């Protein structure tokens, strides 16, 4: 039939296998609630203060849950809210089963969970298993050698030295906050290990009682309705039992800095991976016993990809973390390495790491790292990074404030409170401080950005809050916030959830992501293009259609544009000659996609159907 497509079929008996599509297209098929969801990280101390003490709290978060719902995210995770003396702002936990009073009460937490469920939001808690506070009752009993608690922590006699009254530390291990990782206890007459602050003694995971104790902590919060955990500082869980000196790395001249050593005896030991698998078993067992949806594990490991990969599943197919965090966009992209080829290399390295049957995730920032725009060189990168992250398949993780384009707030030495910086000096603190990314969230144009009505918030508010805030960006005709919401809506489309996709470099300066929907003969094609230079770049995206055996389109429409773009939504442009303005980002869409003049093999229910589109 001239002028129309005919399907010619051949029927062969085969086992069901897969769908074979165009050249080099990757494929994502999601089945569980979390696999294409947006996750949002809340740093409670800086999100919203409800009681006027200058510190964010649980009731403040509850008040703002409709905002999270409006963003289109499906879950949020809370940095630690547990009872703590706040030496490391909540990561030093004095009671794993109670709420820090300045954040609220257990009833406040229950109210938050209830309201979140009503709004269709999932609650993820930070789980901090590596250490506790030295004010935790377990440590107090361990230091006193109370029966049953003697080995809850990592203790060592040290080694003889010049001081007859006190041995020297056992070895050269250093903490992440600079200085020896060993602290002398006069009461116990031994050293205890602390890989972070001295008030954060390391728990001993070679003690089965500790292992079961922490599993019970998980069960306690699962009973209260949480939907999963983000596991903090996974790579530090176990240490070598020989307590050998670690070799020098050659990356620092200061023997007290963590960069001075190659941490082969204190990080990424095989037992650490096994522990994550045990926690996954707890989550799966809980679902089996209590029903409901999947409770997820998100793991923080800053190691190389070969190590991160081991957290997904073992050689026998036993499942580990659903989301071993992908930090590649943080670790390997910055203002000095942001060419189109850099983007493709970094993103593809992660896609090549994720095992078959698992879902990739994309983390742009968090409370420990510089904000994405500051890290990448300025406000012009805000939309580019959001469009890249949210155009990629799988899970997105957004740190509070990134959706409105917050930048780092540089603080003086006097205003600095982060222990990682305070243990350095006024000359070097800015290299280590995490405070610039932790300043209060910017809600509106009122005093202190609507974060608090107290005169002095716990950290200073950014002076940019008068123009960069939710209120202003909601009222603007187009803004970073509105772009974020439109990208999240796009991700809800079936053509965007289950898809075939690939990354590409166009010309020298344009990074592209191409996606087609799951139904090969009736899907839209989306192409995200971002211009990474301060100059016009001309690209021809029909080359992507040709390369991946899709029907070439002469015209495409603008689905979403960056804030700096002069184009309008729905505008038609010529696919062969797209002139991108400096730092412009576009999501382009074409009409129904078809495989043009190619063979499609469809294997279903024991039968292979071979079609040729004519």
C-alpha positions in Angstrom: 0.0 0.0 0.0 1.7 3.1 -1.2 1.9 6.0 1.2 1.4 3.9 4.3 3.2 1.5 6.6 2.6 -2.3 6.2 3.7 -4.9 8.8 5.1 -8.1 7.4 5.2 -10.8 10.0 7.1 -14.0 10.4 6.3 -16.4 13.3 9.0 -18.5 15.0 8.9 -20.5 18.2 11.4 -19.1 20.7 11.8 -18.4 24.4 10.8 -14.9 25.5 13.9 -12.7 25.8 13.6 -9.0 25.1 12.9 -6.2 22.7 15.7 -5.4 20.3 15.7 -1.7 19.3 18.0 0.7 17.5 21.7 1.1 17.8 23.1 1.4 21.3 19.9 2.6 23.0 19.8 1.8 26.7 16.6 0.7 28.3 14.8 1.3 31.6 11.7 -0.4 32.8 10.4 0.5 36.3 8.0 -1.5 38.4 8.4 -0.2 42.0 7.2 3.1 43.4 10.7 4.5 44.1 12.4 3.7 40.7 11.3 6.9 38.9 10.6 9.0 41.9 12.0 12.4 42.9 13.5 12.3 46.4 14.1 15.6 48.3 16.6 16.0 51.1 15.6 18.2 54.1 18.3 19.5 56.5 15.8 20.1 59.4 17.9 22.7 61.2 17.7 25.0 58.1 14.3 24.2 56.6 11.6 26.0 58.6 11.4 27.3 62.1 7.9 27.1 63.6 8.5 28.2 67.2 10.8 31.3 66.8 14.0 30.0 68.2 16.1 30.4 65.1 16.4 26.6 64.5 14.3 24.6 62.0 12.1 21.9 63.5 9.6 19.1 62.7 6.5 21.2 62.9 8.1 23.6 60.4 8.6 20.7 58.1 5.0 19.6 58.5 3.8 23.1 57.7 5.7 23.0 54.4 4.8 19.5 53.2 2.3 20.9 50.7 5.3 22.7 49.1 7.0 19.3 48.7 3.9 17.9 47.2 3.7 20.8 44.7 7.3 20.0 43.6 6.2 16.6 42.4 8.6 14.7 44.6 7.4 11.4 46.0 9.6 11.1 49.1 11.8 13.2 51.4 14.7 12.2 53.6 15.5 14.0 56.8 19.0 14.6 58.0 19.3 13.3 61.7 16.5 14.4 64.0 17.6 12.1 66.9 18.5 13.2 70.4 22.0 14.7 70.3 24.4 17.1 72.0 24.9 18.6 68.5 28.7 18.4 68.4 28.2 17.5 64.7 24.7 18.9 64.4 22.8 15.6 64.9 25.3 13.1 63.5 26.4 12.5 67.1 23.4 10.6 68.5 22.8 10.3 72.2 19.6 8.2 71.7 18.7 6.4 68.5 15.0 6.1 69.6 14.2 9.7 70.6 13.9 13.1 69.0 16.2 16.1 69.6 14.1 18.5 71.8 15.0 21.6 69.8 13.4 19.8 66.8 10.3 18.8 68.6 8.8 15.7 70.3 8.0 12.1 69.2 4.4 13.2 68.8 5.5 15.9 66.4 7.3 13.3 64.4 4.2 11.1 64.4 2.1 14.0 63.2 4.7 14.7 60.4 4.5 11.1 59.2 0.7 11.1 59.3 0.4 14.3 57.3 3.0 13.1 54.8 1.0 9.9 54.2 -2.1 12.0 53.7 -0.4 14.0 51.0 1.1 10.9 49.3 4.7 11.6 50.5 7.1 8.9 51.8 9.3 9.6 54.8 13.0 8.5 54.8 15.2 8.8 57.8 18.9 9.3 58.1 20.3 6.1 59.7 23.7 6.8 61.3 25.2 3.4 62.2 28.9 4.0 62.3 29.0 5.9 65.6 27.0 7.4 68.4 27.6 10.3 70.7 30.0 9.9 73.7 26.9 10.9 75.7 25.0 7.9 74.6 24.2 5.5 77.4 25.9 2.7 75.5 29.2 4.5 75.5 28.9 5.5 79.1 28.4 1.9 80.1 31.2 0.7 77.8 33.6 3.2 79.2 32.7 2.0 82.7 33.1 -1.7 81.5 29.5 -2.5 82.4 28.9 -6.2 81.8 27.6 -6.7 78.3 28.7 -3.4 77.0 32.5 -3.7 77.3 33.0 -4.2 73.5 30.2 -2.0 72.1 32.9 0.4 70.8 36.4 0.0 69.4 38.8 0.1 72.3 42.6 -0.3 72.3 45.3 -0.1 74.9 47.6 1.8 72.6 51.3 1.2 72.4 54.1 2.1 74.9 55.7 5.5 74.4 57.7 8.1 76.2 54.8 8.9 78.6 54.7 6.5 81.4 51.3 7.6 82.5 49.5 7.1 79.1 50.3 4.9 76.1 50.6 6.4 72.6 47.8 5.9 70.1 47.7 2.5 68.5 48.6 3.7 65.0 48.6 6.6 62.6 44.9 6.6 61.8 43.3 10.0 61.4 39.8 11.2 61.6 37.8 12.9 58.8 37.7 16.2 60.7 41.6 16.3 61.0 43.6 14.9 63.8 44.2 11.5 65.4 41.3 9.1 65.2 42.1 7.9 68.7 40.9 9.6 72.0 42.2 8.6 75.4 39.7 7.7 78.1 41.2 8.4 81.5 38.3 6.5 83.1 38.8 3.2 81.1 42.6 3.8 80.6 42.2 2.9 76.9 41.8 4.7 73.6 38.6 4.6 71.6 38.3 5.0 67.9 36.4 8.0 66.4 36.6 8.4 62.6 34.8 11.6 62.9 34.6 14.1 65.8 36.1 12.9 69.2 32.5 13.0 70.6 31.5 10.4 68.0 33.0 7.1 69.1 32.8 4.3 66.5 30.5 1.4 67.3 32.0 -2.1 67.1 30.3 -4.0 64.3 32.3 -7.1 65.1 30.1 -7.4 68.2 26.9 -9.3 67.3 25.0 -7.5 70.0 25.8 -4.2 68.3 24.6 -5.5 65.0 21.3 -6.7 66.4 20.9 -3.5 68.4 21.1 -1.4 65.3 18.7 -3.7 63.4 16.2 -3.2 66.2 16.7 0.6 65.8 15.6 0.2 62.2 12.5 -1.8 63.2 11.6 0.8 65.8 11.3 3.5 63.2 9.7 1.2 60.6 7.0 0.6 63.2 6.4 4.3 63.3 5.7 4.4 59.6 9.0 5.4 57.9 9.4 4.2 54.3 13.2 3.6 54.4 16.6 4.9 55.4 19.5 6.8 54.0 22.5 5.1 55.6 25.2 7.5 56.5 29.0 7.0 56.1 28.7 3.4 55.1 32.4 3.0 54.1 33.7 3.5 57.6 31.7 0.7 59.4 34.5 -1.8 59.8 38.3 -1.5 60.6 41.1 -4.0 60.1 41.5 -6.0 63.3 45.3 -5.8 63.1 45.2 -2.0 63.7 48.1 -1.5 61.2 49.4 1.9 60.2 47.9 3.1 56.9 50.3 4.0 54.1 50.8 7.6 53.1 48.9 8.6 50.0 51.1 11.4 48.8 48.1 13.8 48.6 48.9 16.0 51.6 51.9 17.1 53.6 49.9 17.4 56.8 49.9 14.0 58.7 46.8 15.1 60.6 44.7 15.5 57.5 42.6 12.6 56.2 44.1 13.1 52.7 47.5 12.2 54.1 46.7 8.5 54.3 45.5 5.8 52.0 42.6 4.4 54.1 43.0 0.7 53.3 42.4 -0.5 56.8 39.6 1.9 57.9 37.3 2.1 54.8 35.5 -0.2 52.4 36.3 -3.5 54.1 34.4 -6.5 52.7 32.4 -6.8 55.9 30.9 -3.4 55.3 29.1 -4.6 52.1 27.8 -7.7 53.9 26.3 -5.4 56.7 24.3 -3.5 54.1 22.9 -6.8 52.8 21.9 -7.7 56.3 20.0 -4.4 56.6 18.3 -5.0 53.3 17.2 -8.4 54.7 15.6 -6.5 57.6 13.7 -4.3 55.3 12.5 -7.2 53.1 11.5 -9.2 56.2 9.5 -6.2 57.5 7.6 -5.9 54.3 6.9 -9.6 54.3 5.6 -9.5 57.9 3.7 -6.2 57.7 2.8 -5.8 54.1 2.8 -2.4 52.3 5.2 -1.1 49.7 8.9 -1.5 49.5 10.9 0.2 52.2 14.1 1.4 50.6 17.8 1.7 51.5 19.8 4.6 50.2 23.5 4.2 51.0 26.2 6.9 51.2 29.5 5.7 49.9 32.1 8.1 48.5 34.3 5.4 47.0 35.2 4.5 43.4 32.6 2.9 41.2 33.9 -0.6 41.4 33.2 -0.5 45.1 29.8 1.3 44.9 28.7 -1.4 42.4 29.1 -4.1 45.0 26.3 -2.6 47.1 23.6 -3.4 44.5 23.7 -7.2 44.5 26.2 -10.0 45.1 27.4 -12.7 42.7 24.5 -14.9 43.7 21.9 -12.3 43.0 21.2 -11.4 46.6 20.0 -7.9 46.8 21.6 -5.0 48.7 20.9 -1.3 48.6 18.2 -0.1 46.2 20.0 3.2 45.9 23.8 3.2 46.3 24.1 6.9 45.9 25.6 8.1 42.6 28.0 11.0 43.6 29.6 11.2 40.2 27.9 14.5 39.3 29.5 15.9 42.5 32.9 14.3 42.5 33.8 14.6 38.8 32.0 17.6 37.5 32.8 21.2 38.5 33.7 24.6 37.0 37.0 23.1 35.7 35.5 20.0 34.1 32.2 20.7 32.5 32.6 20.2 28.8 30.1 18.2 26.9 32.5 15.3 26.6 33.1 15.5 30.4 29.3 15.2 31.0 29.1 12.1 28.7 32.1 10.4 30.2 30.9 10.9 33.8 27.3 10.0 33.2 28.0 7.0 31.0 30.5 5.7 33.6 27.7 5.4 36.1 25.2 3.9 33.6 27.9 1.3 32.8 28.3 0.6 36.5 24.6 0.0 37.4 23.9 -3.8 37.0 21.2 -5.0 34.7 17.8 -4.9 36.4 18.7 -2.1 38.7 17.8 1.6 38.5 20.2 4.5 38.3 20.0 7.4 40.6 21.3 11.0 40.3 22.5 13.1 43.2 23.4 16.8 42.5 24.2 18.0 46.0 23.7 17.5 49.7 24.4 19.2 53.1 28.1 18.2 53.0 29.1 19.6 49.6 29.0 23.0 47.9 25.8 23.9 46.2 25.6 22.8 42.6 25.6 26.3 41.0 28.5 27.4 43.1 30.4 24.3 42.4 29.8 24.4 38.7 30.7 28.1 38.3 27.7 30.2 38.8 23.9 30.8 38.4 24.0 30.1 34.6 24.5 26.4 35.5 21.4 26.0 37.7 19.0 25.1 35.0 21.5 23.1 33.0 22.3 20.8 35.9 18.6 20.4 36.8 17.6 19.7 33.2 20.4 17.1 32.9 19.6 15.4 36.2 15.8 15.3 35.6 16.1 14.2 32.0 18.1 11.1 33.0 16.1 7.9 33.8 15.7 6.6 37.3 15.7 8.3 40.7 16.5 12.0 41.3 17.7 13.3 44.6 17.4 17.0 45.2 18.9 18.9 48.1 16.7 21.6 49.6 17.1 24.9 47.8 18.5 23.6 44.6 15.1 23.9 43.0 15.1 27.6 43.5 18.8 28.1 42.6 20.2 28.9 46.0 24.0 29.6 46.0 26.5 29.1 48.7 26.5 31.7 51.4 30.1 32.4 52.4 30.5 32.9 56.1 33.2 34.5 58.3 35.3 32.5 60.7 33.3 34.0 63.5 30.0 32.7 62.0 31.4 29.3 61.2 30.0 26.4 63.4 30.8 23.3 61.3 33.3 21.1 63.3 35.0 20.1 60.1 36.0 23.7 59.7 36.4 24.7 63.3 39.1 22.2 63.8 41.3 23.9 61.2 42.1 27.6 61.3 41.0 31.0 60.0 43.4 30.6 57.1 42.1 27.3 55.9 38.5 26.9 57.3 36.9 27.8 53.9 38.4 24.7 52.3 36.6 22.5 54.8 33.5 24.2 56.0 30.1 22.7 55.1 28.2 25.7 56.4 27.8 27.6 53.1 25.4 24.9 51.8 23.5 24.7 55.1 22.2 28.3 55.5 18.4 28.7 56.0 16.0 27.9 53.2 14.7 31.0 51.5 10.9 31.1 51.5 9.9 34.8 50.9 11.1 38.4 51.1 10.3 39.0 54.8 13.1 39.2 57.4 15.3 36.1 57.5 13.7 34.9 54.3 10.6 33.7 56.1 12.7 30.9 57.7 12.3 32.3 61.3 10.9 35.3 63.1 13.9 35.1 65.5 16.4 37.9 65.1 19.4 35.6 64.7 19.0 32.3 62.9 21.5 29.5 63.8 23.4 30.4 60.5 23.1 33.7 58.6 20.6 33.9 55.8 22.0 34.5 52.3 21.8 38.2 51.4 20.4 37.0 48.0 17.1 35.9 49.6 15.2 39.0 48.5 15.3 37.8 44.9 16.0 34.1 45.3 13.0 32.6 47.2 9.9 30.5 46.7 7.5 33.5 46.8 9.2 35.4 44.1 9.8 32.4 41.9 6.2 31.3 42.2 5.0 34.7 41.1 7.4 35.1 38.2 6.2 34.1 34.7 9.1 31.6 34.4 11.7 30.7 37.1 14.1 28.0 38.3 11.3 26.7 40.5 8.8 26.5 37.7 11.3 24.8 35.4 11.9 22.2 38.2 8.2 21.6 38.5 7.7 21.2 34.8 10.6 18.8 34.6 9.1 16.7 37.4 5.7 16.6 35.5 7.4 15.5 32.4 9.0 12.6 34.3 5.5 11.4 35.2 4.6 10.7 31.6 4.7 7.0 30.6 7.0 7.9 27.6 9.4 9.3 30.2 9.1 6.7 32.9 9.7 3.5 30.9 12.0 4.4 28.0 14.9 3.8 25.7 17.6 6.4 26.1 21.2 7.4 25.3 23.6 10.3 25.9 25.4 12.2 23.2 27.8 15.0 22.4 26.8 17.4 19.6 29.5 19.5 18.2 32.0 20.6 20.8 29.9 22.2 23.4 26.4 20.6 23.6 25.5 17.7 25.7 22.3 15.8 24.7 20.0 13.2 26.2 17.7 11.3 23.8 14.7 9.4 25.1 11.9 7.5 23.4 8.9 5.8 25.1 8.3 2.1 25.8 5.9 1.6 22.9 8.2 1.7 19.9 5.7 2.3 17.2 3.7 5.0 19.1 5.9 7.1 21.3 7.3 10.6 21.5 10.9 11.3 21.3 12.4 13.8 23.7 15.8 15.3 23.2 17.4 17.5 26.0 20.2 19.7 24.8 22.3 22.0 27.0 24.9 24.5 25.7 27.8 24.5 28.1 29.6 27.6 26.8 29.1 31.3 26.9 28.6 31.5 23.1 26.1 30.4 20.5 26.3 26.7 19.5 24.6 25.3 16.4 23.5 21.7 16.4 21.6 19.2 14.2 19.6 16.7 16.2 18.4 14.8 13.2 21.8 13.0 13.4 20.6 11.5 16.7 17.4 10.2 15.1 19.5 8.6 12.3 22.1 7.1 14.7 19.4 5.4 16.8 17.1 4.4 13.9 14.3 6.7 14.7 12.2 8.6 12.2 13.9 11.9 11.5 11.8 15.0 12.1 12.2 18.2 10.3 10.5 20.2 13.0 10.5 19.8 16.8 8.7 21.6 19.6 10.1 23.2 22.7 8.6 21.4 25.7 10.7 23.1 28.4 13.3 25.8 28.2 15.9 27.2 30.6 15.2 30.5 32.4 17.7 32.3 30.2 16.2 31.0 27.0 14.5 33.5 24.7 12.2 30.9 23.2 8.6 30.1 24.2 7.1 26.9 25.2 5.5 25.1 22.2 7.6 27.0 19.7 8.5 25.0 16.6 12.1 25.0 15.5 14.0 23.3 12.7 15.7 20.1 13.9 18.6 20.4 11.5 19.7 23.9 12.5 19.2 24.7 16.2 21.1 27.7 17.4 21.5 27.5 21.1 22.1 30.7 23.0 24.9 30.9 25.7 24.1 28.4 28.4 20.7 27.6 27.0 19.0 24.4 27.8 16.0 22.9 25.9 13.8 19.8 26.1 12.6 19.2 22.6 9.8 16.8 21.6 8.8 15.4 18.2 5.7 13.7 17.0 5.0 10.0 17.3 8.2 8.0 16.7 8.6 5.1 14.3 11.3 2.8 13.3 12.0 3.7 9.7 12.8 0.9 7.3 14.3 -1.3 10.1 13.5 -4.8 11.4 11.9 -5.0 14.8 12.1 -8.3 16.7 9.4 -8.7 19.4 9.8 -11.8 21.6 6.6 -12.6 23.6 5.0 -15.6 25.2 7.3 -18.1 23.4 6.8 -16.5 20.0 9.1 -14.2 18.0 7.3 -11.8 15.7 9.5 -10.3 13.1 8.1 -7.1 11.6 9.6 -4.8 8.9 8.1 -1.3 8.7 7.9 -0.5 5.0 
